[in-house]
Amino acid sequence: MSKSEDLKLENVSLADRGAIAEIIARANFDDPYGQTVWPDSTIESRIAGSHARLPKTLLGPGNWFQKVTQGGKPVAYAQWTLPIPLWERLNRENGGGIDAEADTQMRDQFNREYNGSCVSPGWPKGMRREVVEACSPAMEEANERVFSGDGDAIFLVQVKTLPEYQGRGAGSMLVGWGADLADREGLPTHLEATPFGKGLYEKYGFANMAEVHHDVSRSGGPARYTHTLMIRKPAAV
């Protein structure tokens, strides 16, 4: 097969919930920071938790998702947070988007499932809250310092690919889609890169703006784990 392996870029729908939950769980399961935050998790428990919480994210205002499929099977996805006017326009241009798929009854059910998977709002069961809270102040300070001056911007939240498809072009298709959108709209793109994705983002013109180093060794994790804050300026179209 060629490198693209008949990969296809498509919009995400609520019907992809199960497939994307699996991608979330499996993509970087062995990431040392993730293992520190989720010490007792299994692939199965992460899939179940992601499945419960995902619809609320899919339906969140400003959240936009794309997927890459092979033979109809989702093998990768990406999530962006868009300025609301842009998000609303893309929804209109795409038949209402995911937002149009869920009625009030479905949304109520999704909220119940989300709440049932969390010990408190925003804190999933099984997550070591103390680890996340120890790392958050440095990340928040860096975000404010690096990103606050750009005004409207696109935020690339995450790109995840099934392990057996990593390095085969799916991530590049997703990052490239977002770069093209940013160029057409004349908007910068922000992201927080883990060590796994940094090289891919650099290929698409993201510049390293700051590094935040975490020492989670007291919690059984690595003594140094780095998030890199990156910005991509739009190219002239």
C-alpha positions in Angstrom: 0.0 0.0 0.0 1.0 3.6 -0.4 1.7 5.8 2.6 -1.8 7.2 2.5 -3.3 3.7 2.4 -6.6 5.0 1.1 -7.0 7.2 4.1 -10.0 9.6 3.9 -10.6 12.9 5.8 -14.2 13.3 7.0 -16.3 15.2 9.4 -17.1 13.5 12.8 -20.6 12.6 13.8 -22.2 11.3 17.0 -22.1 7.8 15.4 -18.3 7.9 15.7 -18.6 8.0 19.5 -17.4 4.5 20.2 -14.6 4.5 17.6 -13.2 7.8 18.9 -13.4 6.6 22.5 -11.2 3.7 21.5 -8.7 6.0 19.7 -8.5 8.2 22.8 -7.8 5.3 25.0 -5.3 3.5 22.8 -3.4 6.3 21.1 -0.9 7.1 23.8 -1.8 4.7 26.5 1.9 4.3 27.6 2.6 8.0 27.8 4.4 8.4 31.2 2.5 11.5 32.2 -0.8 9.8 31.4 0.2 6.7 33.3 0.9 8.9 36.3 -2.4 10.7 36.1 -4.4 7.5 35.4 -2.3 4.9 37.4 -4.9 2.2 37.8 -6.5 2.5 34.4 -6.8 -0.2 31.7 -7.5 0.2 28.0 -11.1 -1.0 28.7 -11.6 1.5 31.6 -10.3 4.4 29.5 -12.6 3.5 26.6 -15.6 3.3 29.0 -14.8 6.7 30.6 -14.1 8.4 27.2 -17.3 6.9 25.8 -19.3 8.4 28.7 -17.7 11.9 28.5 -17.2 12.3 24.8 -20.6 13.5 23.7 -20.4 16.6 25.9 -17.1 17.5 24.3 -18.4 16.8 20.8 -21.4 19.1 21.4 -19.4 21.8 23.2 -19.8 25.3 21.6 -16.7 26.0 19.5 -15.5 22.4 19.4 -14.8 21.1 15.9 -13.7 17.5 15.0 -12.4 15.8 11.9 -11.5 12.2 11.5 -9.4 10.1 9.2 -10.9 6.7 8.1 -9.7 3.7 6.2 -12.4 1.6 4.7 -15.0 3.5 6.7 -13.2 2.8 10.1 -12.0 5.9 12.0 -8.3 5.5 12.7 -7.5 9.1 13.9 -9.2 12.3 14.9 -8.4 15.8 15.8 -10.2 18.4 17.9 -10.0 22.2 17.5 -11.6 25.0 19.5 -12.7 27.7 17.0 -13.9 31.3 17.4 -17.7 31.0 17.8 -18.5 32.9 14.5 -16.3 30.5 12.6 -17.7 27.5 14.4 -21.3 28.6 13.6 -20.4 29.1 9.9 -18.8 25.7 9.6 -21.9 24.1 11.1 -24.1 25.9 8.6 -21.9 24.8 5.7 -22.0 21.2 7.0 -25.7 20.6 7.4 -25.7 21.8 11.0 -22.7 19.8 12.1 -22.7 17.5 15.1 -24.7 20.2 17.0 -27.7 19.4 14.8 -27.6 15.7 15.5 -28.6 15.8 19.2 -32.1 16.8 20.5 -32.9 17.8 24.0 -33.5 14.3 25.2 -30.2 13.1 23.9 -28.4 16.0 25.5 -29.9 15.2 28.8 -28.9 11.6 28.6 -25.3 12.6 27.6 -25.1 14.9 30.6 -26.2 12.1 32.9 -23.6 9.8 31.5 -20.9 12.5 31.8 -21.8 13.2 35.4 -21.9 9.5 36.2 -18.3 9.2 35.0 -17.0 12.0 37.2 -16.4 12.4 40.9 -17.1 16.1 40.5 -17.6 18.3 37.5 -14.5 18.2 35.2 -12.8 15.5 37.3 -13.2 12.0 35.9 -13.2 8.9 38.1 -9.8 7.3 38.3 -7.8 10.5 37.6 -5.3 11.6 40.2 -6.5 15.2 40.7 -3.5 16.1 42.8 -1.1 15.4 39.9 -3.0 17.6 37.5 -3.5 20.4 40.0 0.3 20.4 40.8 1.1 20.9 37.1 -1.7 23.3 36.3 -0.3 26.6 37.6 2.8 26.5 35.4 0.7 25.6 32.4 -1.8 28.4 33.1 0.9 31.0 33.5 2.6 30.0 30.3 -0.7 30.0 28.4 -1.4 33.5 29.6 2.1 34.7 28.7 2.3 33.1 25.3 -1.2 33.1 23.9 -3.0 36.1 25.4 -1.8 38.7 22.8 -3.2 37.0 19.7 -6.8 37.9 19.9 -9.0 35.5 18.0 -7.2 32.2 17.4 -7.8 28.6 16.6 -6.7 26.1 19.3 -5.6 22.7 18.2 -6.7 20.7 21.3 -5.5 17.2 20.3 -4.6 14.9 17.5 -4.8 11.1 18.2 -4.2 8.1 16.1 -4.5 4.4 16.7 -1.1 2.9 17.4 -1.1 0.7 14.3 -1.7 3.7 12.1 0.8 6.1 13.6 3.4 7.3 11.2 1.2 6.6 8.2 0.0 10.0 7.4 -3.3 10.3 9.3 -2.0 12.9 11.7 -0.6 14.9 8.9 -3.9 15.0 7.1 -5.6 16.3 10.2 -3.0 19.0 11.0 -2.9 20.0 7.4 -6.7 20.4 7.4 -6.5 22.8 10.3 -3.6 24.7 8.8 -5.5 25.2 5.6 -8.5 26.5 7.6 -6.3 28.9 9.6 -4.7 30.2 6.4 -8.1 30.9 4.8 -9.4 32.6 7.9 -6.2 34.5 8.6 -6.0 33.2 12.1 -3.1 32.0 14.2 -3.2 28.5 15.7 -2.2 27.7 19.3 -1.4 24.3 20.8 0.2 22.6 23.8 2.4 19.8 22.4 3.4 16.6 24.1 6.7 15.0 23.2 4.8 12.6 20.9 3.3 15.3 18.6 5.9 18.1 18.6 7.8 17.0 15.5 4.6 16.7 13.4 3.5 20.2 14.4 6.9 21.7 13.5 6.6 20.3 10.0 3.4 22.4 9.6 5.0 25.7 10.7 4.3 25.7 14.4 7.0 27.6 16.3 8.2 26.7 19.8 7.2 29.6 22.1 7.8 28.1 25.6 8.4 24.9 27.4 6.8 23.8 30.6 8.7 21.1 32.5 6.8 18.9 35.0 8.4 16.8 37.7 5.9 14.2 38.8 8.5 11.8 40.2 7.0 12.1 43.7 3.8 10.6 42.3 5.7 7.8 40.6 6.1 9.4 37.2 8.9 11.0 35.3 11.2 13.6 36.8 10.9 15.6 33.6 8.0 15.7 31.2 7.7 18.6 28.8 4.7 20.4 27.2 5.7 22.8 24.5 3.5 25.8 23.7 3.5 26.5 20.0 2.0 29.0 17.6 1.5 28.8 13.9 1.0 32.1 12.1 -1.3 32.0 9.1 0.2 31.9 5.7 -1.0 34.3 3.0 -3.6 32.7 0.7 
